Amino acid sequence: MLVLATSGMQAEVGLYDSRAADKPSPEARSSGALRVGNPPERFVVRVLGAGAARGRELLPCVRDLLTECGRVPRDLVALVVDVGPGSFTGVRLGVTAAKTLAFALDRPVVGVTSLLALAQGAPPHARVLALRDAGRGTVYATLLGPQPGATADTRPVERPPQRLAGTALRDWPCDALLVGEEAPRLAAEHALPQRPLSVRADAAAVLALALPRLEAGERTDPATLVPLYLQASAPERLLAGEPAAVGALRARSVPTHPRAAASHAHPNSPGDPSSPDHPSSQCAPPGPKAGRPRAG
């Protein structure tokens, strides 16, 4: 089973071999025991680079992981993918790769919401507020209740995933545990009353949520599998007439290097985007620089 967790600050590809050992018990999944450091079955994970490297490395990493485990693509029985919300680029890469492989191999696919995967890192008895940075003072957030039983695989959703101002979370339950990759920073930045806990929506967390759904026979049609963005991209906001999107696109389009700026100022030079020799006239603009992924 191939697991793609690419929407977060750290992207991972995992290969779970259900034939290598006994399946994990429901108790192991609900208690958080299903983790890379202490797996009850064969689960191999590789970390991808950031930014543009994430796109270049994804499919080669899948190929190498299969080879390392002595498998070929046809050996895959299912695909699991983190559908976001999170990095625009990361979500697109993971969902597109999962859809393509599912179609080509005629295999089932299951999409997992990243905020629910973040909640996997919280104690079962805790009420959880899972969040991610969405940029411009906003966050993606969802509120989940405690697991109803020791063998429960999911938490009840009290407030569905949504994008809202970070300060709005001050009005959410104060007894909830705030979880996310940047939970401590976001809690301080927005003066939130909830106690923060830094956790990741890693490949193991995504797998833990998908396994009971696959075992129950749940499947997602690859044709209907779509990213969970919760907000439009900057070009889409520009088309909708949002003023802030104009500034964001201009900021990314103006060169900062002196030599690049000089060539940008001369029409029809190789550095001028209007020139037919400029790379942007032949391909899509490059993705965001390495570092914290652009929220999407």
N, C-alpha and C positions, 0 to 999 in steps of 0.2 A: 504494500500500500504506500503510495507516494503522498507526502505531506508538504504543502507549500505555504510557508508563513512569511509573507514578504511585505506586509503593510506597515511594519514597525520600524523603529530606529535601527534594529538589527534584524536582517532577513535571514531565514533559515530554510533549508531543504532537508526533509527527513524521509527515511525509508524504514517502514515498519514491516517486519516479516512475521506474520501470524503463525507460520508453520515452523518457526525456529524454536518455539517454546509454547507453554500453555498461555492462553489468553489471560489478561489481567482481570481480576475479580472486580465487580462493581464497587466493593469497598475500597480497593486500591485506587480506582479512578476518582471516587468522590473525596477521598482523604488527601488527594494530591500526591500519592505515591508514584503515579505515572510521570516520572521525570527522567531526563536524559542521564542524570548522575546515578540513578538507582532504578533502572528499568526492569520490570518483571518479564520482559521479552526482548527480542532483538530489535533495537531501534537505533539506527545510525543517523546522526545529524551533521550537517555541514553548514558553516556560516558563510554568507555571501558578502561581497564588498558593498560599499555605500555608493549612492549617486548612480552615475552612468555604468559603473562596474557591475552594479546589481543586474542590469539588463544583459550585459555581455556574458555574465557568469552563470545565469540561471540554468539554461538548457545544458551547457557543458557540465555543470555540476550534477544535474540529474543523470546524465550519461555516465559520468565517472562513478557516481554512487551506485548505480546498478551494476557496473562492471566490478567494482570493489566487492560487492555482495554476491557476485556470481549469478546475476540475474540479467534478463533482457526485458525490453519494454513490454513484450507480450506476457511476461510473468506477473505484471501488475494486475491486481484484482479490483482496485478502486483508487480514486484520487480524492484527496481532501485539500481544500484551499481556504485560506483566510481571506474573506471578501471585504475587509475593512469595517469601519472607516479608519483612515490613516493616511500614509503617503500616497498621493495621486499616482506617482510612477510605480511604486511598489504594488499597489492594489491592481493596477492595470496589468502589470507583468504577470502576477500570480494567477489572476482570473483568466487571462488570455492563454497562458500556458496550460492551465487545467482544462479549459474548454477544448483546446486543440488536441491534447492527448486523449481526452475522453472520447472525442469524435473519431480520431484516428484508430484508437484501440477498441472502440465500442465497449467502454468500461463505465461503471457508475461513478458519479462525482457528488460530493457533499460540500456545501459552502458553510463556513463557520464565521460568525460575527466576531471581530477582534475584541470588542469590549467584553463579550461573554468569556472569551479566552483569557482576558486579563483577570477576570473574577476567579479563575481557577487557582490563582495564587493566594487567595484569601482563605482563612479558616472556614470550615463548613458552617459553623454556628453564627458567623458574622453577617450582618447586613452590609451590602457592598455598594459603593458608588464608584464605578469604573469610569475612567476618563482619559482622554488624550488631548494634546494641544491641537487646536484647529486654526491657529493663527489669528492675528489682529484682535487679540483680547478675547477670543472665543474658544470653546472647548467642545469636544464630543463627549457625551456622558450618558450613562444609563444607571438606574437604581434597581438593585436586585435584593431579594429577601434571603434569609438564611435557608440552607438546604433543608427540606422538610423531613428528611430521614437520613440515617447513616449510610444507606445504599442509594441515595438519590444521585442522579447524574446531572440534573439541571437545577437551577435556582428559579423561583418565581420572579417574573419581571414586574416590578412595581411602577417603573417609568421606562418607556421604550427608548432606544438609542435616539439621540437628538443633538443638534448643534445649538448652542446658546452662549450667552455672555458668561465668562468665567465667574464673575461676581454674582450671577444668579444662583449659583450653587450654595451661596450662604443661606438661602431659604430652603434648601433640601435638608433631610433629616441629619441632625448633628451626630447621631449615634452611629452613622454609617462609616465603614472603613473605606478611606479614599485610596484606590489602587490604580496604578499606571506606571509606565516607564519613567515619567517625570512628575509623579504625584507630589513629592516633597517641594519641588520648585513651583509647581502650579498652585499648591496650597499656600505657599508664602506670597506668591505674586498676586493672588486674588484675595488674600486674607480669609481663607476658608476655615471654618471651625472644625471640620472633620479631621480625624487623625490619618496622616498619609502613610502609605506603604508602597515602596518601589517594587514592582513586579513587571514581567514581560509576557506578551502574548506569543510565547515561543512555540516551536513545532510540537513539543510534547503537550502543551496546553490545548492546542488546536486538535491534535489527535484524540486527546481524552474526551473532548466534546463530540467528536465525530463518530467514535467507535460505537457507542450505544445506538446512535441513529442508523448506522449501517447495519448493525446486528438486528435492528427492528425492521429492516427492509426499506428504510427511507432512501430515496434517491432524488437528485435534482437533475432535471433535463438540461444538458449542456447548452441547449439553445436559449434557455431562460435564465441561466446562471449569469448574474450581473454584479458589478461592484456595488458596495454600499458606500456612496460618497457623502451623502448628507449635505453637500454644498456643491455649487457649480464651480468649474475651473475658471481661471482669470479670463480666458478668451470668451467663455460662455457668458460671464458676468458683463464683459465689455459689450457683447451683442445685445444684452438685455438693458444696456444703458446705465450700468452702475458706475458712477464717477470714480470710485476708489480703484476699480479694475484698470482704468486708463493709466493711472499713476504707477500701478504695479507692473504693467506691461512695459511702460516707458523706462522704468528703472532697470528692468532686465535687458532692454534693447540697447541702452547707451553704453558704449565701450569705455572702460576705465583705464586701460593701458595707454600711455602716451602715443606709441606707434600705431596702435589700433585706432585711437581717436583721430590721428592725423590722416590715416587712410580713409577713415569714415567720412572725413570732411571733403574729400575729393570725389566727385561723381565718376562713376565707371571705373574706379580703381578696384583692384582685387579685394580690398578690404571694405568696399562699399556694398551694402546689402542689395543695392539695385543692380550691381554688376552681374552679368551672367556667369562669371567665374567664381562668384562668392558661394561658399558651401551652402548657405541658407537658401539659395535659389534652386538647389538640387535636392535638398533633403529637409526633413523637419528640424526645427531648432533643437539644440542639445538640451538634455535634461538638466536639473539643478546640480550644482556642484556638490562634491562629496561633503558629508557632514550630516546635520540633522535633516531628515527627509522633509520635503515640502508637504504640508498637511493637505489632505483632500477628503 
